[in-house]
């Protein structure tokens, strides 16, 4: 298959935000794709080279891509930089720089999609001395035989800037239509995806083995399961009214959520966002080997950093030192951890996600015995509002952030967010009682002490229906100098010249970012706003919602993707509840 066919359709996708149009274009693309390439095409559409848990990264910056364009095109570096600054997009820069190349050179060789994918995969596998130059040579080879539109999307993929506005659900709808002629089969693809976290592999099964094979996908050890998520309610009364029967109360531990797979002596640890983070927790591996006597299981736990002198839980941000790529052993010594287990998803050869919470809990208690390094989260079964209030006080006094309330008869719904689990956080001394997680989309330079650095960040909530980010507040308070330096180091990796296509805001910033980094924010209330775009036109024409008096809550959520941010629907619901 010619890569130009794919890049031409990518170009059409980039120019529309209408979901039905995107589905039609994807269906057309899949129908024109050879069966052998469907799996790889799915990865490319996702902006990946494989499932996320494999952690494949090409590791090429915009700066290096511009260098490759200079070498291949013969255009001066200064002129390329000027074009890049003018267009604000690495792909459009490449397209323009190669738009005048001679036809003889342009069509001397056809770039096949399979060859492109294999070249990108090879680039992701190169490491060590001379890796950058080796990657550049491969990139230069690709650019030298590509048409302008092909160079546009090669460079976008390589730099992680392929923003087609396509969510995983849209891909699943398109696969269902293209290969089964029945959109309703999407539910089987979704279930299989939730159990395997590998949409490319599911697409391959669909193409070669049919929908019945997809229906029979099972949990596999060392492949992460997409986690079950909780809904939010504001107080104990709402929770009791919601359940109307007995429920379990657990403390909400302020740590990083881990999914731990044990297969004999092989242990893998995955994050909430499905990254393989095994290397960051060598001590957790030792705890599992020492204390978990079962050969095969999948466990869920919160991991917290603890003070080695008194074993008290340290703030979440201290734990995030474990997530740095360097000095891991130093972080292990300085920030020892404790595990709080809360669920069992697989045991022996059996899936436990279909069992009731109360049965999973009992089996978990048979496996885990409390000690200084690991324990089971306390659980109280009740149906009384006063027990929720009492447990909230106990949780806060023990330095936890609130409660999880769970339906004792509920199964584990992988990939779902529903009211079988409800989170209730500490009630702050304000009308607005919830923290929210928001993606950084832009920044304004500071003044005074903050001159020369970002002083204020523009934040957004996520619309999971449209795959867009809508602005909700600017935040400049709650930051220490160290916080500002750390956040700047993170967001500077995602600078773009122009506002990203999937960012919706009326505000002009000094700097724009691809939404990647998430901050936890608190505020006094949600209020109507003429300048922010969350819920725009929902309550009044041209009016959205904003967080009043927002403040950084000392948490950079490295455990969350931008798509894990608080949703627009959540903000609207909170505003309604607040007014009620």
Wavefront OBJ file of the C-alpha trace (Angstrom):
o trace
v 0.000 0.000 0.000
v 1.345 3.429 -0.955
v 1.905 5.705 2.030
v 0.580 8.596 -0.059
v -2.913 7.069 0.146
v -2.724 7.134 3.934
v -1.255 10.623 4.149
v -3.883 12.017 1.752
v -6.687 10.639 3.932
v -4.892 11.871 7.072
v -4.971 15.327 5.496
v -8.729 15.116 5.013
v -9.186 13.944 8.612
v -7.141 16.829 9.956
v -9.467 19.284 8.237
v -12.668 18.096 9.930
v -13.796 17.746 13.527
v -17.098 16.045 12.684
v -17.088 12.550 14.128
v -19.282 10.994 11.427
v -17.021 12.381 8.714
v -13.975 10.995 10.506
v -15.637 7.578 10.708
v -16.414 7.646 6.967
v -12.795 8.537 6.170
v -11.450 5.818 8.460
v -13.772 3.212 6.958
v -12.533 4.196 3.503
v -8.935 3.916 4.717
v -9.426 0.487 6.284
v -11.187 -0.835 3.193
v -8.210 0.246 1.075
v -5.687 -1.332 3.451
v -4.249 -4.812 3.060
v -5.173 -7.168 5.873
v -1.515 -7.562 6.809
v -1.147 -3.830 7.449
v -4.358 -3.134 9.401
v -2.763 -3.671 12.808
v 0.084 -1.276 12.041
v -2.304 1.266 10.555
v -4.287 1.333 13.791
v -1.101 2.106 15.710
v -0.237 4.919 13.286
v -3.713 6.451 13.666
v -3.204 6.364 17.438
v 0.127 8.132 16.966
v 1.989 5.060 18.223
v 4.187 2.237 16.921
v 2.617 -0.396 19.152
v 0.458 -0.659 22.267
v 1.204 2.087 24.779
v 2.477 -0.355 27.399
v 5.399 -1.275 25.125
v 6.692 2.282 25.485
v 8.051 2.646 21.946
v 9.393 6.166 21.364
v 11.289 7.509 18.354
v 13.006 10.243 20.352
v 13.350 12.891 17.630
v 12.652 16.559 18.418
v 11.378 19.305 16.095
v 14.915 20.725 16.081
v 16.371 17.495 14.689
v 13.597 17.161 12.109
v 14.378 20.689 10.877
v 18.021 19.640 10.610
v 17.035 16.646 8.450
v 14.857 18.882 6.229
v 17.854 21.195 5.766
v 20.141 18.327 4.731
v 17.695 16.800 2.240
v 16.032 19.891 0.740
v 19.112 22.083 0.425
v 17.110 25.046 1.786
v 19.114 27.141 4.238
v 18.612 26.466 7.930
v 17.592 30.101 8.487
v 14.860 29.936 5.819
v 13.538 26.651 7.284
v 13.394 28.199 10.765
v 11.535 31.224 9.379
v 9.017 28.926 7.683
v 8.586 26.931 10.893
v 7.971 30.099 12.928
v 5.498 31.368 10.347
v 3.505 28.122 10.055
v 3.925 26.903 13.650
v 3.620 23.277 12.556
v 6.444 20.829 11.834
v 4.406 18.907 9.268
v 3.350 21.966 7.282
v 6.950 23.183 7.381
v 8.182 19.938 5.816
v 5.405 19.992 3.218
v 6.254 23.533 2.125
v 10.001 22.952 2.076
v 9.597 19.992 -0.294
v 6.775 21.454 -2.379
v 9.121 22.608 -5.189
v 11.288 19.513 -5.522
v 11.664 18.198 -9.095
v 9.295 15.531 -10.341
v 12.161 13.200 -11.316
v 13.443 13.071 -7.745
v 9.958 13.000 -6.289
v 8.798 9.906 -8.092
v 12.070 8.000 -8.397
v 10.802 5.605 -5.723
v 7.409 4.926 -4.153
v 7.239 4.962 -0.362
v 5.227 1.985 0.848
v 3.354 2.197 4.158
v 4.938 -1.047 5.366
v 8.448 0.287 4.663
v 7.673 3.514 6.499
v 6.366 1.702 9.565
v 9.381 -0.613 9.678
v 11.731 2.373 9.396
v 9.977 4.174 12.250
v 10.081 1.010 14.361
v 13.807 0.689 13.678
v 14.346 4.289 14.788
v 12.570 3.565 18.088
v 14.915 0.640 18.739
v 18.183 2.543 18.191
v 19.988 3.568 21.363
v 23.458 4.252 22.699
v 26.354 6.190 21.230
v 25.606 7.666 17.828
v 21.863 6.942 18.101
v 20.798 10.462 17.104
v 22.841 10.497 13.921
v 21.625 6.993 12.994
v 18.011 8.090 13.422
v 18.623 11.209 11.363
v 20.015 9.142 8.486
v 16.875 6.974 8.427
v 14.677 10.086 8.520
v 16.672 11.709 5.717
v 16.229 8.568 3.632
v 12.465 8.721 4.116
v 12.257 12.439 3.292
v 14.357 11.982 0.156
v 11.775 9.678 -1.479
v 8.569 11.257 -0.125
v 6.051 13.563 -1.731
v 5.299 16.848 0.090
v 2.135 15.524 1.732
v 3.969 12.359 2.813
v 6.712 14.425 4.468
v 4.011 16.349 6.313
v 2.710 13.269 8.103
v 6.037 11.483 8.459
v 7.357 14.415 10.486
v 4.142 14.694 12.492
v 4.269 11.017 13.452
v 7.961 11.134 14.324
v 7.544 14.136 16.653
v 4.328 12.847 18.251
v 2.232 15.630 16.708
v -0.228 13.585 14.647
v -3.378 15.285 15.889
v -6.227 13.915 13.803
v -8.868 14.363 16.510
v -9.603 10.632 16.482
v -10.448 8.894 19.755
v -10.099 5.148 20.261
v -13.893 4.784 20.216
v -14.007 6.343 16.746
v -11.426 3.824 15.515
v -13.494 0.970 16.966
v -16.664 2.245 15.272
v -14.789 2.393 11.974
v -13.313 -1.097 12.341
v -16.776 -2.493 13.077
v -18.256 -0.936 9.956
v -15.304 -1.736 7.694
v -14.885 -5.383 8.665
v -18.309 -6.509 9.916
v -20.615 -3.993 8.226
v -22.268 -3.581 11.633
v -21.461 -0.629 13.903
v -23.084 -2.349 16.914
v -20.173 -4.825 16.998
v -18.157 -1.955 18.463
v -19.154 -3.142 21.955
v -17.214 -6.403 21.458
v -14.134 -4.564 20.242
v -14.377 -2.240 23.230
v -14.625 -5.110 25.704
v -11.649 -6.863 24.100
v -9.657 -3.613 24.084
v -10.409 -3.052 27.764
v -8.968 -6.471 28.582
v -5.888 -6.247 26.333
v -5.094 -2.512 26.023
v -3.934 -3.235 22.469
v -6.304 -1.964 19.790
v -3.938 -2.959 16.988
v -3.972 -6.576 18.160
v -7.782 -6.510 18.390
v -7.968 -5.169 14.823
v -5.691 -7.992 13.661
v -7.944 -10.590 15.302
v -10.997 -9.016 13.707
v -9.452 -9.080 10.219
v -8.012 -12.602 10.282
v -10.267 -14.467 12.719
v -13.561 -12.557 12.724
v -15.779 -11.014 15.374
v -16.228 -14.312 17.280
v -12.500 -14.355 18.014
v -12.740 -10.789 19.323
v -15.613 -11.808 21.605
v -13.408 -14.502 23.148
v -10.456 -12.279 24.097
v -9.290 -13.046 27.635
v -6.995 -11.406 30.164
v -3.308 -12.153 29.606
v -0.654 -11.737 32.258
v 1.821 -8.911 31.560
v -0.695 -7.101 29.352
v -2.407 -4.334 31.339
v -6.160 -4.220 31.800
v -7.757 -0.815 31.318
v -8.675 0.296 34.849
v -12.160 0.746 36.255
v -12.807 4.357 37.245
v -15.038 6.053 39.797
v -17.701 8.712 39.460
v -17.897 11.646 41.878
v -20.549 12.746 44.337
v -20.343 15.731 46.659
v -21.464 14.405 50.034
v -22.508 11.384 52.074
v -26.224 12.037 51.638
v -25.987 11.820 47.858
v -24.075 8.549 48.172
v -26.618 6.899 50.476
v -29.435 7.996 48.167
v -27.571 6.574 45.189
v -26.918 3.091 46.640
v -30.040 2.452 48.753
v -28.328 -0.689 50.093
v -25.130 -1.759 51.804
v -21.860 -0.510 50.358
v -18.176 -0.718 51.174
v -16.192 2.275 52.430
v -12.449 2.355 51.702
v -9.940 5.082 52.376
v -8.859 6.913 49.199
v -5.096 6.654 49.313
v -3.206 9.649 47.905
v -0.651 7.715 45.854
v -0.044 6.275 42.406
v -2.338 3.543 41.196
v -0.466 0.387 40.214
v -1.619 -2.706 38.357
v 0.755 -5.502 39.349
v 1.036 -8.676 37.256
v 2.772 -11.711 38.716
v 3.544 -14.702 36.516
v 5.810 -17.001 38.499
v 9.003 -14.955 38.949
v 8.130 -12.424 36.220
v 6.532 -9.288 37.654
v 5.274 -6.318 35.640
v 3.923 -3.046 37.000
v 1.651 -0.773 34.968
v 0.427 2.739 35.673
v -3.095 4.096 35.492
v -2.262 5.309 31.975
v -1.044 1.810 30.966
v 2.682 2.593 30.923
v 5.071 -0.138 31.970
v 6.732 1.435 35.028
v 8.335 -1.732 36.430
v 11.799 -0.158 36.452
v 10.642 2.656 38.741
v 9.665 0.294 41.560
v 12.373 -2.353 42.086
v 11.487 -2.499 45.795
v 7.829 -3.247 44.963
v 9.007 -6.205 42.880
v 10.921 -7.508 45.898
v 7.873 -7.084 48.152
v 5.711 -9.074 45.711
v 8.289 -11.856 45.447
v 8.687 -12.026 49.206
v 5.128 -11.669 50.466
v 2.733 -12.771 47.661
v 2.900 -16.552 47.632
v 0.569 -17.038 44.646
v 2.227 -17.936 41.326
v -0.142 -16.074 39.010
v -2.268 -13.032 39.826
v -3.132 -9.453 38.902
v -3.436 -7.067 41.832
v -4.344 -3.402 42.088
v -2.792 -1.161 44.694
v -1.998 2.422 45.565
v 1.675 3.026 46.246
v 2.704 5.864 48.576
v 6.060 7.280 49.620
v 6.706 7.028 53.357
v 9.051 8.707 55.784
v 11.596 6.008 56.722
v 11.924 7.417 60.264
v 8.272 7.231 61.324
v 6.558 5.424 58.385
v 4.164 8.354 57.850
v 2.824 8.897 54.356
v 4.562 11.637 52.383
v 2.782 13.976 49.919
v 2.008 12.642 46.453
v 4.577 14.901 44.834
v 7.380 13.226 46.785
v 6.383 9.894 45.242
v 6.715 11.384 41.763
v 10.499 11.467 42.197
v 10.168 7.743 41.376
v 8.877 8.628 37.927
v 11.996 10.453 36.761
v 14.025 8.640 34.107
v 17.283 9.128 35.964
v 18.600 8.460 39.487
v 15.980 5.770 40.159
v 18.126 3.953 42.705
v 18.712 7.212 44.553
v 14.940 7.831 44.642
v 14.337 4.288 45.915
v 16.653 4.937 48.872
v 15.343 8.417 49.599
v 11.635 7.682 49.103
v 10.742 4.177 50.335
v 7.198 3.084 49.579
v 4.271 1.177 51.042
v 1.600 -0.636 49.031
v -2.129 -0.419 49.809
v -3.939 -3.199 47.911
v -7.596 -2.730 47.000
v -8.528 -5.235 44.259
v -7.822 -8.638 42.734
v -8.452 -9.039 38.989
v -6.933 -12.426 38.177
v -5.908 -15.440 40.226
v -4.314 -18.694 39.106
v -5.966 -19.253 35.742
v -9.245 -17.460 36.455
v -10.488 -13.975 35.679
v -11.845 -12.339 38.833
v -13.266 -9.232 37.153
v -16.610 -11.011 36.737
v -16.852 -11.721 40.479
v -18.586 -9.419 42.955
v -16.551 -6.878 44.891
v -17.236 -8.684 48.141
v -15.891 -11.978 46.712
v -12.821 -10.351 45.184
v -12.133 -8.694 48.525
v -12.309 -11.989 50.416
v -9.835 -13.637 48.045
v -7.554 -10.605 48.297
v -7.521 -10.972 52.080
v -6.452 -14.590 51.674
v -3.429 -13.517 49.591
v -2.197 -10.316 51.281
v -1.086 -10.231 54.906
v -0.472 -6.782 56.356
v 3.072 -5.720 57.228
v 5.158 -2.537 57.142
v 5.652 -2.714 53.368
v 2.208 -3.721 52.145
v -1.323 -3.976 53.443
v -4.949 -4.085 52.326
v -6.962 -0.883 52.328
v -9.425 -0.913 55.242
v -13.005 -1.668 54.222
v -16.211 -1.071 56.178
v -19.523 -2.470 54.925
v -22.509 -0.355 55.967
v -25.556 1.488 54.658
v -25.409 4.472 57.031
v -24.575 8.059 56.184
v -22.972 8.656 59.598
v -20.428 5.907 58.883
v -19.325 7.735 55.732
v -18.861 10.966 57.691
v -16.985 9.167 60.478
v -14.678 7.357 58.051
v -13.983 10.597 56.203
v -12.667 12.141 59.427
v -10.529 9.059 60.112
v -9.132 9.043 56.579
v -8.161 12.709 56.722
v -6.582 12.371 60.164
v -4.444 9.557 58.721
v -3.280 11.828 55.868
v -5.419 10.276 53.123
v -7.432 12.377 50.657
v -10.927 10.981 51.137
v -13.024 7.871 50.546
v -13.951 5.353 47.884
v -17.487 4.006 48.204
v -18.137 0.759 46.334
v -21.150 -1.342 45.460
v -20.426 -4.669 47.170
v -22.250 -6.612 44.438
v -20.571 -4.903 41.487
v -18.201 -6.624 39.072
v -14.982 -5.005 37.905
v -15.927 -3.016 34.799
v -12.638 -2.599 32.961
v -12.366 0.733 31.159
v -15.664 2.007 32.566
v -16.416 5.032 34.725
v -19.646 4.486 36.613
v -21.417 4.834 39.962
v -20.514 1.332 41.153
v -17.479 3.172 42.514
v -17.820 6.678 43.915
v -15.013 8.903 45.120
v -15.578 11.415 47.895
v -12.728 13.779 48.648
v -12.049 15.945 51.659
v -14.486 18.821 52.054
v -12.582 22.066 51.675
v -13.681 25.227 53.479
v -15.411 26.660 50.452
v -18.530 26.160 48.393
v -16.612 24.163 45.801
v -15.407 21.023 47.533
v -13.661 19.054 44.784
v -10.176 19.120 43.347
v -10.044 18.828 39.584
v -7.331 17.637 37.218
v -6.733 19.988 34.297
v -4.423 19.910 31.277
v -1.961 22.720 30.595
v -2.652 24.231 27.165
v -0.772 27.529 27.365
v 1.290 29.890 29.496
v 1.818 33.596 30.117
v 5.202 35.007 31.094
v 5.542 36.244 34.661
v 6.424 39.630 36.108
v 8.468 40.700 39.120
v 10.069 37.648 40.716
v 8.735 35.517 37.870
v 10.255 37.587 35.080
v 11.874 35.301 32.536
v 9.728 32.280 33.410
v 6.099 31.225 33.081
v 4.024 32.946 35.731
v 0.540 31.771 34.818
v -0.768 28.651 33.097
v -3.932 28.330 31.020
v -5.734 25.090 31.899
v -8.432 23.045 30.206
v -10.950 20.285 30.837
v -11.352 17.434 28.355
v -14.398 16.731 26.210
v -14.285 12.962 25.701
v -17.097 13.123 23.156
v -15.329 15.538 20.809
v -11.714 14.779 21.820
v -11.124 18.497 22.452
v -9.773 20.578 25.355
v -11.778 23.589 26.559
v -10.239 26.320 28.720
v -11.581 26.748 32.247
v -9.092 28.917 34.164
v -5.722 30.620 34.374
v -3.763 29.682 37.487
v -0.797 31.538 38.940
v -1.106 30.907 42.678
v -0.013 28.011 44.845
v 3.325 27.557 43.049
v 6.738 27.597 44.665
v 9.768 28.532 42.556
v 10.658 24.827 42.418
v 7.139 23.996 41.220
v 7.388 26.545 38.413
v 10.796 25.269 37.330
v 9.667 21.639 37.353
v 6.458 22.314 35.439
v 8.310 24.457 32.889
v 10.780 21.625 32.247
v 7.847 19.294 31.565
v 5.740 21.543 29.320
v 8.671 22.893 27.309
v 8.912 19.476 25.657
v 5.467 20.106 24.173
v 5.710 23.697 22.903
v 3.946 24.434 19.616
v 3.958 27.735 17.764
v 0.227 27.898 17.037
v -2.733 26.881 19.159
v -3.379 23.126 18.707
v -6.403 22.165 16.644
v -8.046 20.356 19.570
v -7.706 23.311 21.991
v -10.775 25.564 22.204
v -10.292 28.887 23.969
v -10.836 32.611 23.445
v -7.705 33.506 25.398
v -4.404 34.443 23.758
v -1.275 33.131 25.469
v 2.437 33.845 25.137
v 3.148 30.144 24.583
v 0.998 27.213 23.429
v 1.473 23.568 24.364
v 0.178 20.274 23.068
v -2.021 19.081 25.998
v 0.152 16.559 27.845
v 0.821 17.717 31.419
v -1.911 17.618 34.076
v -2.120 19.695 37.284
v -4.448 19.231 40.254
v -6.343 22.441 41.039
v -8.703 23.626 43.775
v -10.991 26.661 43.638
v -13.791 28.355 45.505
v -16.567 27.529 43.025
v -17.520 27.004 39.394
v -18.954 30.148 37.868
v -20.279 31.390 34.530
v -17.595 32.995 32.377
v -17.670 35.051 29.166
v -14.011 34.226 28.371
v -13.672 30.484 29.051
v -15.131 27.764 26.842
v -15.998 24.764 29.059
v -19.739 24.258 28.559
v -19.877 27.132 26.069
v -23.502 27.867 25.041
v -24.788 25.178 27.430
v -26.294 27.662 29.890
v -26.124 30.913 27.933
v -25.087 31.979 24.440
v -21.321 32.609 24.203
v -20.864 31.947 27.933
v -18.868 29.090 29.417
v -17.766 27.981 32.876
v -14.660 28.803 34.903
v -13.035 27.929 38.221
v -13.148 30.922 40.567
v -9.943 31.623 42.530
v -8.071 28.586 41.181
v -4.953 27.440 43.038
v -2.328 24.791 42.289
v -2.849 21.950 44.770
v 0.805 20.803 44.859
v 0.273 17.885 42.484
v 1.699 17.441 39.011
v -0.254 14.401 37.845
v 2.453 12.494 35.987
v 0.299 9.394 36.468
v -2.410 10.828 34.194
v -2.619 11.645 30.507
v -4.264 14.854 29.327
v -7.238 12.707 28.296
v -7.603 11.666 31.957
v -8.350 15.279 32.918
v -11.656 16.182 34.522
v -14.239 16.166 31.758
v -16.454 18.972 30.521
v -19.494 16.885 31.502
v -18.133 16.610 35.064
v -17.711 20.390 35.275
v -21.252 20.989 34.014
v -22.634 18.479 36.517
v -20.671 20.100 39.341
v -22.007 23.534 38.390
v -25.574 22.203 38.429
v -25.084 20.484 41.793
v -23.438 23.577 43.232
v -26.390 25.768 42.229
v -28.885 23.206 43.492
l 1 2 3 4 5 6 7 8 9 10 11 12 13 14 15 16 17 18 19 20 21 22 23 24 25 26 27 28 29 30 31 32 33 34 35 36 37 38 39 40 41 42 43 44 45 46 47 48 49 50 51 52 53 54 55 56 57 58 59 60 61 62 63 64 65 66 67 68 69 70 71 72 73 74 75 76 77 78 79 80 81 82 83 84 85 86 87 88 89 90 91 92 93 94 95 96 97 98 99 100 101 102 103 104 105 106 107 108 109 110 111 112 113 114 115 116 117 118 119 120 121 122 123 124 125 126 127 128 129 130 131 132 133 134 135 136 137 138 139 140 141 142 143 144 145 146 147 148 149 150 151 152 153 154 155 156 157 158 159 160 161 162 163 164 165 166 167 168 169 170 171 172 173 174 175 176 177 178 179 180 181 182 183 184 185 186 187 188 189 190 191 192 193 194 195 196 197 198 199 200 201 202 203 204 205 206 207 208 209 210 211 212 213 214 215 216 217 218 219 220 221 222 223 224 225 226 227 228 229 230 231 232 233 234 235 236 237 238 239 240 241 242 243 244 245 246 247 248 249 250 251 252 253 254 255 256 257 258 259 260 261 262 263 264 265 266 267 268 269 270 271 272 273 274 275 276 277 278 279 280 281 282 283 284 285 286 287 288 289 290 291 292 293 294 295 296 297 298 299 300 301 302 303 304 305 306 307 308 309 310 311 312 313 314 315 316 317 318 319 320 321 322 323 324 325 326 327 328 329 330 331 332 333 334 335 336 337 338 339 340 341 342 343 344 345 346 347 348 349 350 351 352 353 354 355 356 357 358 359 360 361 362 363 364 365 366 367 368 369 370 371 372 373 374 375 376 377 378 379 380 381 382 383 384 385 386 387 388 389 390 391 392 393 394 395 396 397 398 399 400 401 402 403 404 405 406 407 408 409 410 411 412 413 414 415 416 417 418 419 420 421 422 423 424 425 426 427 428 429 430 431 432 433 434 435 436 437 438 439 440 441 442 443 444 445 446 447 448 449 450 451 452 453 454 455 456 457 458 459 460 461 462 463 464 465 466 467 468 469 470 471 472 473 474 475 476 477 478 479 480 481 482 483 484 485 486 487 488 489 490 491 492 493 494 495 496 497 498 499 500 501 502 503 504 505 506 507 508 509 510 511 512 513 514 515 516 517 518 519 520 521 522 523 524 525 526 527 528 529 530 531 532 533 534 535 536 537 538 539 540 541 542 543 544 545 546 547 548 549 550 551 552 553 554 555 556 557 558 559 560 561 562 563 564 565 566 567 568 569 570 571 572 573 574 575 576 577 578 579 580
